[in-house]
Amino acid sequence: MNVVLSFSFNPARTAAFLSVIMSILLLAHVLALQANYNDALGIKRALGFEYWQIALFDLDEEESLGTWFSSAMLLFAALLFNAQAVRLRAAGDQMHRWWFVLALGFALMSVDEVVGLHELINTLYDETLWAGLSAAIVALVGLGFLPFLWRYRVRTSVLFLLGGLLFSGGSVGVEQLSGTDINSLGYNMLTGLEEGMEMSGVILSIYAVLDLMRENTIG
């Protein structure tokens, strides 16, 4: 049942729909934080709002609309990967193990998006040490999945590779550039870039698996 339902999603339309929501959330983040930290137009003074009244649009907040959306997308991707794994296992294809690992990984990231486990880990290590450790983890995971990428057509492999690069570039690269001054405009603008790259990477991954599923169904 899950496999059949997963094929009902049109890859391009699904990616476009998710991209529109992502764009709205990013725009809301930029406008809200600009008004809060750079009130050149006098919006904050005119409306008299406090930060807690716009925190819902701050992508760096665990209780924001953006966090909920990111968590939902990661869970959606995990369910799609699981559906692909179930289909391959039923067909006797040993590649199903890779898809189960992906499903588990994305499910854990979905939980982390809301719970904030990686922020807790960040506080346990020196910033430089954590930057090197996180980069090493990303590199090892990337190398570990090379056989998976090699198994599939170039189109699918490139989409997954781009998705992974975008996500890791945001979560590891941009996060290290943002610094620790969370009460600054620069930090919050970089946060928008970081979250935008992460969400774009997930959307690309969702498109990749749906496109692969549709190709297998047609074939």
N, C-alpha and C positions, 0 to 999 in steps of 0.2 A: 504493500500500500504506500509506504513512504517513497519507494522508488518511483512509482507511477505519478504520485503527486509532484515530485521534484521536476518531472519532465514538463509539467504544465506551465512552468515559469519561462517566459521568453527571455533569453539572455540579454539582448540589447535593451529591451524595455525595462527589465528588472534593474540593470545597471544604470539606466537613465533615471529611473524613479529614485533610486538610492542617491544618485549624484545630485539631483535637485534638492532633496532633503538636506544632504550634506552642505550644499552651497548656502542654503537658507540659514543653517545653524552657524556656519562660518561667518556669514555676513552679520548675523545677530551678535556673535561674539565680538567681532571687530567694532561694530557700532557702539555696543554697550560699554566695552572697556575703554574705547576712545572717549566716550562721553564722561566716563568715571575719572580717567587719569589725565585727559587732555581736553578740558572743557573750553576750547577756543570759541565755540559757537554759543556758549552759555546755556546749553541744554540742561546740564545738571543743576545750575542755579535757577533756571526757569521752572523746572519741574520739582526741584527740591527733593530728589530721591537719594537714598542711601545705597551703599554697595549691596547689602543683603537683598535689596529689592530687584537687583539685576543679576544676582548670583546664578539664577536659573539658566542664564545665557552664557555663563563663563565655562568654557570647555575644560578648564583646569579644576573645576569643582566636581566632586564625586556625585553630588546630588543634582547635577544639571541635566538639561534635555540632551545635550551632546553626549554625555556619558551613557545615558540610557540608550540612545540611538546606536552608539558604538558597541555596547554590550549586546544589543539585540541583533546587530549585523553579524557579530562574531558567532553568536549562537546559531543564527540562520546558516552561516557558512559551515559550522560544525555539523548541523543536521544534514546538509547537502553532502558533505564528505562522508558521513555515516551511511547515507543512502547509497552512495556510489560504492562504498566498501561492501555493503550487504549484497548489492547486485553482483559485484565481482566474485564474492565468496560463493554465491549460489551458482555461478558459472564455472567455479573451480579455478579462478584466476588468482595466483598467489600475490598479485599486486594489491589485493584487498587489505593486506596488513599495513601498507603505507597509508592508505586512506583512513584506516582506523586510527593510526597515530596522528594524522592531521586533524581528524575529528576531535580527538582527545585534547590536542594542543589548543585548538580554537575554542573548545568548551572551557578550558582552564583560563584562557585569556579573557573570555566573556565574563567569568566570575571575577577575575582580577580587576577588570575595568570598573566594577562596582565596589568591590571590597578594598581595592588599592594595595594589594600585596607587594607590588614592585616598589611603591613609595616607602613601605616599611623597610624593605631590603636596602633601599637607597640610604636610609638613615643609619644603617648598621656599618656602612663602609665609607672610607674616605672617598671624596668625589673622583679623584684621579684613579684610585684603585677600582671603583665601581665602573668607570668609563671603560677601562681596559678589560675588566671581567665581562661586562655585557657585550662588548665588541667580540671577545673571544667566543662567547656562547653563540652569538649570531653566526660567526664564521664556521663554527663546528656544525651547527644545524644545517647551514647552507651546503657544506661539503657532504654531510651525511645524506642529503636528499638529491645529490647529483645522479645516482642510479635511477631514482624516481623520475627525474626530469628527462633523462636519456631514454626512458621507456616509451614516452609519449611523443606525439607529433610536434614539430617545431612550434606551431601556433600555440598549442597548449603550454608547452614548456616555457616559451617566451613570456606568455601572460602570467604564469605563476612566478617566474623569475622577476619580472617587473613589479608584481604585487609584493613580493618579499622584499625587494630593494626599497620600494616606497615605504613600506611599513617599518622596516628596520632603520631606514634613513631618518624617519621621523622619531621613532621611539628611542634610538640610540644616538644618532648624529645630532639632530636639532635639540634634543633634550639637554645634551651636554653644552650647547651654545647658549642656552637660555639663562644659565647662571642660577643664583639662589635668591635674588631680590624679587620675591613674588609680588611685592607691592609697587611694581614699576610698569610703565607702559610697554617698554621694550620686552620685558619678560612675557607679558601677556600677549603681545603680538607674535612672538616666537612660539608661544603655546598654541596659538591658532594655526601656525604653519605646521607644527608638530602633529597636532590632532588631524589636520587636513590630510597630511601625507599618510598617516596611519589609516584613516578611513578610506582614502583612495586605494591603498594597498589591499584592503579587505574587499572593496567593491570589485577590483580587478580579479581577485581570487574567486569571488562568487561568479563573476562573468565567465571565468575560465572553466569552472566545473560545470556550469549550466551549458556552456557551449559544447563541452566534451560529451555531456549526457545526450544532448540533442543530436550530435553527430553520430553517436553510437546507436541511437534509436532509429535515425534515418537509414544508417548503414545496415 
